[in-house]
Amino acid sequence: MAETVKLLGTKGSPFSHRAEVALRLKEVNFEFLHEDLAHKSDMLLRYNPIHKKIPVLVHEEKPIVESLIVVEYVDEAFNGYAILPSDPYERAMARFWARYIDEKVIPAFWMSCWTDEEMQKGFIAQAKETLTTLERQLKGKKFFGGDSIGFVDLAAGMVAFWFGILQEVAGINLLNEEDYPVLCRWADDYCSVEAVKESLLDRKLLVAHFASKKEKIFATKAPVYD
Ligand SMILES: N[C@@H](CCC(=O)N[C@@H](CS)C(=O)NCC(=O)O)C(=O)O
């Protein structure tokens, strides 16, 4: 009997995106259950009672939450495309960079978009520093994962697709070809990978989504992604 795999997520979420791309790379048949985050489903609250966030992967009725953990689970539970490297040291390095992206790169960029004055200056300085670190890390490679996308590329999907949209809506210009040519080239290559393309929402829809939430996000002044 076929395994049942469900993904609770939204097409606009960079965290859902990680899980979806992992499933697509592995060619797993799955059902995408779209969550309305303004009215969370009973299923989401039941399967992720602690954080109440998407994505949630449900494999044979067992829930797995937190996008990077979901990606690691998908890599281990299904055959096919290797998302993490097999070498233990390389695996540890991939986890290091994925964590760096979650803990440093994304919050600094997000806060640069949604703050102003002195506070924004501080976040912009941090964001530039983290983007420079990523630029250096990527130099000489096609993807963070080498010749094909891997764990760190999935972790950085938000940098590749969402950062351009966020900075457009916020009216700032942090990630650009002049300052980060390697990252920008990588972003184009990443977004051209079939499994990635299939899981990306139309850019215009996302611009409209963040534009409609701009005031609310700005008022939040915290790295809470909605
Ligand atoms: N650390 C989490 C972050 C997930 C996350 O922030 N999801 C957002 C959507 S992009 C969400 O569910 N927000 C709803 C809420 O915070 O109530 C992960 O990597 O899965």
The ligand as an SDF file (V2000), in Angstrom:
LIG
                    3D

 20 19  0  0  0  0  0  0  0  0999 V2000
   11.3900   27.6680   12.7860 N   0  0  0  0  0  0  0  0  0  0  0  0
   10.2040   27.3410   12.0420 C   0  0  0  0  0  0  0  0  0  0  0  0
    9.5860   28.6200   11.4980 C   0  0  0  0  0  0  0  0  0  0  0  0
    8.2560   28.3500   10.8340 C   0  0  0  0  0  0  0  0  0  0  0  0
    7.4370   29.6200   10.6830 C   0  0  0  0  0  0  0  0  0  0  0  0
    7.8070   30.7150   11.1560 O   0  0  0  0  0  0  0  0  0  0  0  0
    6.2810   29.4780   10.0250 N   0  0  0  0  0  0  0  0  0  0  0  0
    5.3810   30.5920    9.8800 C   0  0  0  0  0  0  0  0  0  0  0  0
    4.9700   30.7600    8.4340 C   0  0  0  0  0  0  0  0  0  0  0  0
    6.2970   31.3510    7.4530 S   0  0  0  0  0  0  0  0  0  0  0  0
    4.0910   30.3290   10.6610 C   0  0  0  0  0  0  0  0  0  0  0  0
    3.6030   29.2180   10.7360 O   0  0  0  0  0  0  0  0  0  0  0  0
    3.5620   31.3960   11.2540 N   0  0  0  0  0  0  0  0  0  0  0  0
    2.3230   31.3270   11.9900 C   0  0  0  0  0  0  0  0  0  0  0  0
    2.4660   31.8230   13.3830 C   0  0  0  0  0  0  0  0  0  0  0  0
    3.5740   32.2180   13.7940 O   0  0  0  0  0  0  0  0  0  0  0  0
    1.4470   31.8670   14.0790 O   0  0  0  0  0  0  0  0  0  0  0  0
   10.5530   26.3580   10.9300 C   0  0  0  0  0  0  0  0  0  0  0  0
   11.7040   26.3820   10.4630 O   0  0  0  0  0  0  0  0  0  0  0  0
    9.6910   25.5430   10.5540 O   0  0  0  0  0  0  0  0  0  0  0  0
  1  2  1  0
  2  3  1  0
  2 18  1  0
  3  4  1  0
  4  5  1  0
  5  6  2  0
  5  7  1  0
  7  8  1  0
  8  9  1  0
  8 11  1  0
  9 10  1  0
 11 12  2  0
 11 13  1  0
 13 14  1  0
 14 15  1  0
 15 16  2  0
 15 17  1  0
 18 19  2  0
 18 20  1  0
M  END
$$$$
